[in-house]
Amino acid sequence: MRYMNQILCFKRMIKPLALAAVLFYSSCSDLLENDNAFFHVSTQEQQWNSLTDTRSALFGIYGLMRTALGENNGFWAAGDLRLGDFTVRMRDDLQAIRDNRLDAPYDNIRQISNWNRFYKVVNAASVFIENAGKVLEKDNAYSETNYIYDMSQARALRALAYFYMVQMWGDVPLITQSYDNGTFPEVSRTDKEIVLNYVEKELLAVSQLLPELLGSSSDKYYDGDANTWRGLLINRYSVYAMLAHVTAWKGNYIDAEAYSGQILNKLPSFIKNGTTTPYTTTENLVSATGMFSSKYSNDFSVTRLVAFGYSYVNSDKGDVNETGTDGHLESWTLAEPIIRKQLPDIYLSKDTLEKVFMNKFTTDNRYGVDALSNPVQYFDGYITGINYQYPLFTKMKVVRDGEDKTNDLGVFSSYIVWSRLEDMLLMHAEALAVLNRPEDALVDLNTLRGVRNLRSLSYAKDLQGNVKNLLKEIFQERRRELMGEGHYWFDRVREARLVGDDRTMVELVNNGGIYWPVAGEVLRHNTAITQNEYWKR
């Protein structure tokens, strides 16, 4: 009976077709609570007979990736909380992560330290790659083009899972074939440089196979046109964003500039609503129906380059309610009056806000304070209740997908946005600065500053004509712009490598402390795996 429930749940993810765009990331509890359910279902022979089978299996990989990133809020624990800007109110487990005590004996830390959730993505992608060709032989409705696009997405998702694992753990086992039950043999760790080279090679290959927008040709993709899939599925520019991050992590800024530049040069042409800028306004960035919602404007959703999300759809109309509490930053940051919770678990203190957003006289519409006005004027795009004891970080507040419901229970449906256009604008600026093109880098930086209601900086006057000062300002802008989006820790690692004036981070980079410990469960089940040296203390 449980097996049948798993199959029925999985079928709900793809029914009806008109809802596929919002349901394929969903977290059917029966399916994703069972660690091996997806592997068991996806390897059955009957799963590879028709176009419907490939669609459900491919969308299942996206769902597993969303789960891998969001489980236990690991995406934000690793990217934002660890030695980050958020203050923990009363939770000892979150305080341990904040303090970089990642060997502390808390269940959520042990679970975040376990890389098996990413190997579920790897295995599911490998299953798809090995079996999708069977459908090409059996179902005439499954075209060669459709097959190429599907295979390319599966390869890209597998590569992204490996890149994220390298960022978190360094050396990880490189496995590129599937195992029927999702349980891998004992394999030792592969040098991180070898894994990164594999990731880059895979992404480069599929970037030549994927279209600029899925469904943009006369032949629809799974009955959807470009409007159906933009901002949802991986396309050529999604892969360029991944490549920009991979090459920057490797220190190859020539290629990082090229990939991010391709996005900046080409992607804005797909926004057809007559806007003067392709960049996300602060209003759309913080809106409950904005960047992090499935209801984001279709024209602008193309700027959401790599994203994984949930959606809430009306169950009264027979649709499936696909929301959750785990896997959303809001479960830590929101409280009254947004949801029915007395106080947030983490928050941004006023001192931190003033430090990050420069001073009390900034006009930054993400957060600013004009202390000279009477009364004092706040620009509080990211914050609700600046005068609360614990201000609420409300950049993400997708409560039941776009409905700002006062006193709602903490049920969320926000997207994990792994990369968006503003990320690439600042990545391009970073690359240009490293390549000693400071004036060009400043153009990119000032472009975003203008969108956020800040004055342009002068290289000579404001940055003293110093490239390191420029790089520090670019990373500071990334800190502000991408706050709460899982980037800050990894940005700090790159900044330590490039600028080198943060002693704590430089020491962590040099002694391997930038990585997470490998979970004890992994070590017990695979004796070929060794612990990261830093965590053997």
C-alpha positions in Angstrom: 0.0 0.0 0.0 2.8 2.4 0.9 4.4 1.7 -2.5 1.1 2.5 -4.3 0.8 5.7 -2.2 4.3 6.8 -3.3 3.4 6.3 -7.0 0.1 8.1 -6.6 1.8 11.0 -4.8 4.4 11.2 -7.6 1.7 11.3 -10.2 0.1 14.2 -8.4 3.3 16.1 -9.0 2.6 16.0 -12.8 -1.2 16.2 -13.0 -2.6 18.1 -14.7 0.0 19.2 -17.2 -1.1 22.8 -16.9 0.1 22.8 -13.3 3.5 21.1 -14.0 5.4 24.3 -13.9 4.4 25.0 -10.4 4.2 21.4 -9.0 7.3 19.7 -10.3 9.4 21.0 -7.4 6.8 19.9 -4.8 7.5 18.0 -1.7 4.9 15.2 -1.6 5.5 14.0 1.9 5.1 10.3 1.2 7.7 10.4 -1.5 10.4 12.6 0.0 10.1 11.4 3.6 11.1 7.9 2.4 14.9 8.2 1.6 14.8 5.5 -1.1 11.3 6.0 -2.6 12.4 8.0 -5.6 15.2 5.6 -6.5 12.8 2.6 -6.2 10.1 4.1 -8.4 12.4 5.7 -11.0 14.2 2.5 -11.8 11.1 0.4 -12.5 11.0 -0.7 -16.2 7.5 0.7 -16.6 8.9 4.2 -15.8 10.7 4.4 -19.2 7.9 3.8 -21.7 6.5 7.2 -22.6 7.0 10.9 -22.5 5.0 11.1 -19.3 7.6 8.9 -17.6 10.5 11.1 -18.6 8.7 14.2 -17.5 7.9 12.9 -14.1 11.4 11.5 -13.6 13.1 14.8 -14.7 10.9 16.9 -12.5 11.6 14.5 -9.7 15.3 15.4 -9.9 14.4 19.1 -9.5 12.3 18.2 -6.5 15.2 16.2 -4.9 17.5 19.2 -5.5 15.1 21.5 -3.8 15.0 19.1 -0.9 18.8 18.7 -0.7 19.3 22.4 -0.5 16.4 23.1 1.8 16.4 20.2 4.3 16.9 21.5 7.8 17.3 24.9 6.2 20.9 23.8 5.3 21.1 26.3 2.4 20.9 29.2 4.8 22.8 27.5 7.6 25.7 27.0 5.3 25.4 30.2 3.3 24.0 32.9 5.6 24.1 31.8 9.3 27.7 30.5 9.5 29.8 33.4 10.8 27.3 35.6 9.2 25.2 38.7 9.9 22.2 37.1 11.6 22.0 37.1 15.4 20.5 34.0 17.0 17.9 34.8 19.7 17.7 31.7 21.9 18.5 28.5 19.9 21.7 26.7 20.9 21.8 24.6 17.8 21.7 27.7 15.5 24.2 29.5 17.7 26.6 26.7 17.2 26.3 27.1 13.4 26.6 30.9 13.8 29.9 30.4 15.8 31.3 27.8 13.4 31.1 25.0 16.0 29.9 22.5 13.4 31.0 19.5 15.4 28.5 20.4 18.2 26.1 17.5 19.1 22.9 18.8 17.6 20.6 16.7 15.3 20.2 19.4 12.7 24.0 20.0 12.4 24.5 16.2 12.0 21.9 16.1 9.3 23.2 19.1 7.4 26.7 17.5 7.6 25.4 14.5 5.8 25.9 14.7 2.1 23.6 11.8 1.2 20.8 14.1 0.3 22.9 15.4 -2.6 23.8 11.9 -3.7 20.1 11.3 -4.1 20.1 14.0 -6.7 23.3 12.5 -8.3 21.7 9.0 -8.4 18.3 10.2 -9.7 20.1 12.2 -12.5 22.3 9.2 -13.4 19.2 6.9 -13.5 17.6 9.4 -15.9 20.6 9.7 -18.1 21.0 5.9 -18.4 17.3 5.2 -19.1 15.7 8.2 -21.0 16.9 6.8 -24.3 14.5 3.9 -23.9 11.6 6.3 -24.2 13.1 7.7 -27.4 12.8 4.3 -28.9 9.3 3.5 -27.6 7.3 6.8 -27.8 7.1 8.7 -31.1 5.8 11.7 -29.1 9.2 12.0 -27.4 11.3 13.9 -29.9 15.1 13.9 -30.3 15.1 17.6 -29.3 13.1 16.9 -26.2 15.5 14.1 -25.3 18.5 16.3 -25.7 17.0 19.0 -23.5 16.0 16.6 -20.8 19.4 14.9 -20.7 21.1 18.3 -20.5 19.0 19.4 -17.6 19.7 16.1 -15.7 23.5 16.5 -16.4 23.4 20.1 -15.2 21.5 19.2 -12.0 24.0 16.5 -11.3 26.9 18.9 -11.9 25.3 21.5 -9.6 24.9 19.0 -6.8 28.6 18.1 -7.1 29.6 21.8 -7.1 27.6 22.5 -4.0 29.1 19.5 -2.3 32.7 20.6 -3.2 31.9 24.1 -1.7 30.6 22.4 1.5 33.0 19.5 2.0 35.9 19.8 -0.4 36.9 16.4 -1.6 33.8 14.2 -2.3 33.4 10.8 -4.0 32.8 11.3 -7.7 30.2 8.8 -8.9 28.7 9.0 -12.3 26.6 5.8 -12.6 23.4 4.9 -10.9 22.7 2.2 -8.3 19.2 0.7 -8.2 18.5 1.3 -4.6 20.3 4.6 -4.3 22.9 3.0 -2.0 26.4 3.6 -3.3 29.3 1.2 -2.7 32.2 2.2 -0.5 34.1 4.8 -2.5 36.9 7.1 -1.3 36.8 10.8 -1.7 37.9 12.3 -5.0 40.2 15.4 -5.0 38.1 18.5 -5.2 39.9 19.8 -8.2 39.1 16.7 -10.2 35.4 17.0 -9.2 35.4 20.7 -10.2 37.0 19.9 -13.6 34.3 17.3 -14.1 31.6 19.8 -13.2 32.9 22.4 -15.5 33.3 20.0 -18.4 29.7 18.7 -17.9 28.2 22.2 -17.7 30.2 23.5 -20.7 28.9 20.5 -22.8 25.2 21.0 -21.9 25.5 24.8 -22.4 25.9 24.1 -26.1 22.8 21.8 -26.1 20.2 23.8 -24.1 18.2 26.6 -25.7 18.1 30.2 -24.5 14.6 29.5 -23.3 12.8 26.2 -23.2 9.6 26.2 -25.2 10.7 29.2 -27.2 10.7 27.4 -30.6 7.6 26.4 -32.6 7.7 23.0 -30.9 6.5 23.3 -27.3 8.4 21.7 -24.5 6.1 19.3 -22.6 3.2 21.3 -24.0 4.5 24.5 -22.5 5.9 27.6 -24.2 8.6 30.0 -23.1 6.1 31.7 -20.8 5.5 28.4 -19.0 9.1 27.6 -18.3 11.0 30.8 -17.9 12.4 31.2 -14.4 11.6 27.6 -13.6 13.7 25.1 -15.6 17.4 25.2 -16.4 18.3 26.8 -19.7 21.5 28.0 -21.4 21.8 31.1 -19.2 21.2 29.0 -16.1 24.2 26.9 -17.0 26.3 30.1 -17.7 25.4 31.2 -14.2 26.6 27.9 -12.8 29.8 28.1 -14.8 30.5 31.7 -13.7 30.3 30.5 -10.0 32.4 27.4 -10.7 35.2 29.2 -12.5 35.2 32.0 -9.9 35.5 29.4 -7.2 38.5 27.9 -9.1 40.0 31.4 -9.4 39.6 31.4 -13.2 38.2 34.9 -13.6 38.8 35.1 -17.3 36.1 32.5 -17.8 33.9 33.9 -15.0 33.9 37.2 -16.7 33.0 35.6 -20.1 30.1 33.5 -18.7 28.6 36.3 -16.6 29.1 38.7 -19.5 27.1 36.5 -21.8 24.2 36.6 -19.5 24.3 40.4 -19.0 24.6 40.9 -22.8 21.8 38.6 -23.9 19.3 37.9 -21.2 17.7 41.4 -20.9 16.4 41.0 -24.5 13.9 38.5 -23.3 12.2 41.1 -21.1 9.5 42.6 -23.3 7.5 44.9 -21.1 9.3 48.1 -22.1 11.1 48.6 -18.8 14.2 50.7 -18.8 16.2 48.2 -16.7 16.2 44.4 -16.5 17.2 44.5 -12.9 14.8 43.6 -10.0 13.4 46.6 -8.2 13.6 46.6 -4.5 9.8 46.5 -4.4 9.8 43.3 -6.5 12.6 41.8 -4.5 10.8 42.1 -1.2 7.2 41.6 -2.4 5.3 38.4 -1.4 4.5 38.0 -5.1 8.0 39.0 -6.2 11.4 37.3 -6.9 10.9 34.5 -4.5 7.3 33.6 -5.4 5.8 31.6 -8.2 3.6 34.6 -9.0 6.5 36.8 -10.0 5.9 38.7 -13.2 6.4 36.4 -16.2 8.5 38.9 -18.1 10.9 39.4 -15.2 11.0 35.8 -14.0 13.5 35.1 -16.7 16.0 36.9 -14.5 15.6 34.2 -11.9 18.4 32.1 -13.5 18.6 29.1 -11.2 15.7 28.5 -8.8 14.0 25.7 -7.0 10.6 26.2 -5.4 7.4 25.1 -3.9 3.9 26.4 -4.8 0.7 26.7 -3.0 -2.4 26.0 -5.2 -6.0 26.0 -4.2 -6.9 22.6 -2.7 -10.6 23.6 -2.8 -10.4 23.3 -6.6 -8.9 19.9 -6.4 -5.3 21.0 -6.6 -2.5 19.9 -4.3 -1.3 22.1 -1.4 2.5 21.9 -1.8 3.9 24.1 0.9 6.1 23.5 4.0 7.8 24.8 7.0 11.3 23.2 6.6 13.3 24.4 3.7 12.4 28.1 4.1 14.4 30.9 5.7 11.0 32.4 6.8 10.7 29.6 9.4 13.6 31.2 11.2 13.1 34.9 10.4 9.4 35.6 10.5 7.1 36.2 13.5 4.1 38.4 14.4 2.5 40.2 12.7 3.4 38.2 9.6 2.8 34.7 11.0 1.5 33.2 14.2 4.8 33.0 16.0 5.8 35.3 18.9 9.4 35.9 18.1 11.9 35.0 15.3 14.7 32.5 15.8 17.3 34.8 14.1 17.2 38.5 13.2 19.4 41.4 12.1 20.2 43.7 14.9 20.2 47.5 14.3 23.9 47.6 14.8 24.4 45.0 12.1 22.1 46.8 9.7 23.9 50.1 10.2 27.3 48.4 9.7 26.3 46.5 6.6 24.4 49.4 5.0 27.2 51.8 5.7 25.8 54.6 8.0 22.8 56.4 9.3 22.5 58.7 6.2 22.2 56.2 3.4 19.3 56.3 1.0 19.5 52.6 0.2 15.9 51.4 -0.3 16.8 47.9 1.0 17.6 49.5 4.4 18.5 53.0 5.2 18.0 55.7 7.8 17.9 59.4 7.3 18.6 60.6 10.8 18.5 64.3 9.8 14.8 64.2 8.9 12.2 65.0 11.4 10.7 62.6 12.1 13.5 60.1 11.3 12.8 58.4 8.0 13.4 54.7 7.4 14.0 52.9 4.1 13.0 49.5 5.3 12.7 47.2 2.3 14.3 44.2 4.0 13.0 44.9 7.5 9.6 44.9 9.2 9.5 46.6 12.6 12.9 48.3 12.8 12.0 49.5 16.3 11.1 46.1 17.5 13.5 44.5 19.9 14.0 41.8 17.3 13.4 43.3 13.8 12.0 40.9 11.3 13.9 40.1 8.1 11.1 40.1 5.6 12.9 40.1 2.3 11.4 36.6 1.9 7.8 36.3 3.1 6.0 34.0 0.7 3.3 32.8 3.1 0.9 30.6 1.2 2.5 31.9 -2.0 1.8 35.5 -2.2 -0.9 36.1 0.3 0.3 38.3 3.1 -1.9 36.6 5.8 -1.6 38.2 9.1 -1.5 35.6 11.9 -1.1 32.8 9.4 0.6 29.6 10.5 4.2 29.3 9.4 3.5 27.6 6.0 5.7 28.9 3.2 6.2 28.4 -0.5 9.2 30.5 -1.4 11.7 29.6 -4.0 15.3 29.0 -3.3 16.9 31.3 -5.8 20.4 30.0 -6.3 21.3 32.7 -8.9 19.6 35.7 -10.4 20.6 38.5 -12.7 21.9 40.8 -10.0 24.2 38.0 -8.7 25.7 37.8 -12.2 26.0 41.6 -12.5 28.1 41.6 -9.3 30.0 38.5 -10.3 30.9 40.2 -13.6 32.1 43.2 -11.6 34.2 41.0 -9.3 35.8 39.3 -12.3 36.6 42.6 -14.1 38.2 43.9 -10.9 40.4 40.8 -10.6 41.3 41.2 -14.3 42.5 44.8 -13.5 39.6 46.5 -15.4 38.5 48.6 -12.4 36.6 51.3 -14.4 34.5 48.6 -16.2 33.9 46.8 -12.9 32.7 50.1 -11.4 30.2 50.5 -14.2 28.6 47.2 -13.1 28.7 48.1 -9.4 27.2 51.5 -10.0 24.5 50.1 -12.1 23.1 48.1 -9.2 23.7 50.9 -6.8 21.5 53.1 -9.0 18.7 50.5 -8.8 19.0 50.6 -5.0 18.8 54.4 -4.8 22.5 54.9 -4.0 24.9 57.4 -5.6 27.6 56.3 -8.0 31.0 55.7 -6.6 34.2 57.3 -8.1 37.2 55.0 -8.4 39.6 57.8 -7.7 37.7 59.6 -4.9 35.8 56.9 -3.1 38.1 54.0 -3.6 41.4 55.8 -3.7 42.2 54.2 -7.1 42.8 50.9 -5.3 41.6 47.6 -6.8 41.5 45.9 -3.4 39.2 48.7 -2.2 37.0 48.1 -5.2 36.9 44.4 -4.6 35.9 45.0 -1.0 33.1 47.3 -2.0 31.9 44.7 -4.6 31.8 42.0 -1.9 30.1 44.4 0.5 27.5 45.1 -2.2 27.0 41.3 -2.6 26.6 41.1 1.1 23.7 43.7 1.0 22.1 42.6 -2.3 22.1 38.8 -1.7 21.4 38.9 2.0 19.5 35.8 3.0 20.1 34.1 -0.3 22.7 31.6 0.7 25.8 33.4 -0.8 27.5 35.2 2.0 29.8 32.4 3.4 31.0 31.4 -0.1 31.5 35.1 -1.0 33.6 35.5 2.1 35.8 32.5 1.1 36.4 34.1 -2.3 37.1 37.5 -0.8 39.6 36.0 1.7 41.4 34.4 -1.3 41.5 37.7 -3.3 41.7 40.4 -0.7 43.1 38.6 2.3 42.5 41.2 5.1 40.0 39.1 7.1 42.4 37.1 9.4 39.7 34.7 10.6 38.6 33.8 7.1 42.2 33.6 5.7 43.1 31.2 8.5 40.1 29.0 7.8 40.9 29.0 4.0 44.5 28.0 4.7 43.7 25.2 7.2 40.7 23.7 5.6 38.2 25.2 8.1 36.0 26.5 5.3 34.5 23.0 4.9 31.8 21.3 6.9 32.7 18.1 8.8 31.6 14.8 7.2 28.6 13.4 9.2 29.4 10.5 11.5 26.7 8.4 9.8 28.6 8.7 6.4 31.9 7.7 8.1 30.3 4.7 9.8 28.7 3.4 6.6 31.7 4.0 4.3 35.0 3.2 5.9 36.8 4.5 2.8 35.8 8.0 3.8 38.0 10.1 6.1 37.0 13.1 8.1 38.1 16.6 7.0 41.4 17.4 8.8 40.1 20.6 10.4 37.4 18.6 12.2 39.6 15.9 13.6 40.6 18.2 16.5 
